[in-house]
């Protein structure tokens, strides 16, 4: 019969697990919590101006109340200062996109001082579509002073679009 193995090392074993000591762990948790609280008071996080460009169509209200569609570069449209730029990612084959087009025109008439509508055909601008990860259309993105401030997916009336634009 063999005898059971006995640990002959009598030095004290460190029973504490590796990692942060308790006080340091609490301090780290407090710093993280404080930073989260401070961030929530800063307002919503906004994305920087996208560096991707492409073709777009600016829908402009004329003095006589008519609307014209003018070809522009996407970056040029985003650079319009002090107005909310509503970017409509759409396609000609999309029924809900076609239904929403007159609603966007109504929005321009409702809020001519502070809203600009820009249309981006996803079939003609695959790079922009990829950059913004467009997977369903119509997809509206809202920008102010070149920075993303929100968005909405799916058909909406003019009032619904206006309500979705962050203040």
N, C-alpha and C positions, 0 to 999 in steps of 0.2 A: 504494500500500500504506500502511495506517495503522499507526502505531506503537502497541504495547500501552500501556495507561494505567499510569502509575507513581504510586505514593503518595508525594507530596513531603513529607508530614508526618513529621518525624523525631523527634517527641516519643515517649518510651517509652510503650508500650501496657500497660494493666493487664491482665495475663493471668489474674489470680485471678478466679474466678467470684464473683458476688455471693452473699451469705449470711453465716452466722456464721463468724468466724475459727475455726480448728481447735481452739484451747484452750477457747473458749467453748462450742463444740459438744460437746466431751468433758465439760465441766462439766454441761451440760444433760442429757446422757445419764446421767451418774452420779446426778444428782438424781432423774431419772425412775426409774432402777433401784432406788435406795434407797427411794423412796416405794412402789414395788411390793412390795419385800421387807417393808417395815413393814406394809403392808396385809394381806399373807398371814398375819402373826402376830396380827392383830387378830381373826381368825375370819371367818366368813361375813358378808357384807353383808346387812343386813336392811332391809326396806322400812318406811317410816313407816306409822302407822295410816292406813288408807284413809279418805277423807272421804265416800265414798259410803255410802248406807244403803238398807235394804230390809227386806222381811219374811223371817223365818227361823223355824226350828222347833228348839228346844232339846230334846234327848233327855235326860231326867233319870232317874237311878237312885233309886228309892224305898227306904226302910228295909226293906221286905218283899222287896226284890229285883226288883220289877216296874219297868217303864220307862213313863214318861209323856212325851208330846210336848206341849210348851208353846210357844205362839206368842210370839216375841220380835222385837225390832228387831235387825238385824245388828250394829249398833254396840254394843248392849247385850251381845250374846253375846261380842263380841271383848274387852269390858272385864272379863271374868271374870279375876281376878288369880291368878297363880302356878299356872296349869294350862295344859296344851296344849289349844287349841281346834282340833278337827278339823272343818273346814268341808267338807261333802259337797255339791258342786254336782251335781244330778241332775235327772231328769225322769221323769214317770210312764210314758211310752211307752218308756223305755230298759230293755231286758232286763237288761244287766249291772248297772245301778243297782239294780234290784229284787233281783237276786241278792246284791248287796253289803250291802243293808240289814241282814240278820241278822248279817253279819260285823261291822258297826259296833256293833250291840247287844252282840255278844260282847266287842268291844274295851272297851266301857263296863264290863262285868262284870270283865274282866281287869285293868283299870287305873282303878278308880273314884276313886282319890285324886288322880290327876294328868291325866286326860283328860276332856274334855267334847266331845260331838258336837253339831254344829249342821248342820241340813239346809237347803239353799237350792234351791228349785225354779226352774230356769233359765227356764221358761216364764212364771212369775209374777214374776220379778225380772230383767227384761232389762237394767236399768241396772247391777246387780251383775255380771251375766254379761259385759257389755261392758267394765266396769271391769277385771275380772280376765282378760279375753280368753279366755273359756271357749270352746274349739272342739271338744273331745271330752269325753264324759262316760262314766262317772263321773270327776270331777276332784276330788281332795282337796287342800285347802290347809291348812297347819298354821300356827297363830299362838300366840304366847306373850306375855302382857302387852301385847296389842294389836299386836304386830309379826309380820310374816310371817317364818317360819323355814324353810319348805320346802313340798313338795307331792308328789303322785303322781297319775298319770293311769291309768285303767283299773281293771278288777276286781282286787281283792286280798282275801285272807282276813284274818281278824282279826290273825293273827300277821304277815302281810305288811304290814298297815297299821302295826302296832306297830314293826316293823323299819324302816319308812320315816320314822318320826318322829325328827327330829334330837334328840340329847341336849342 
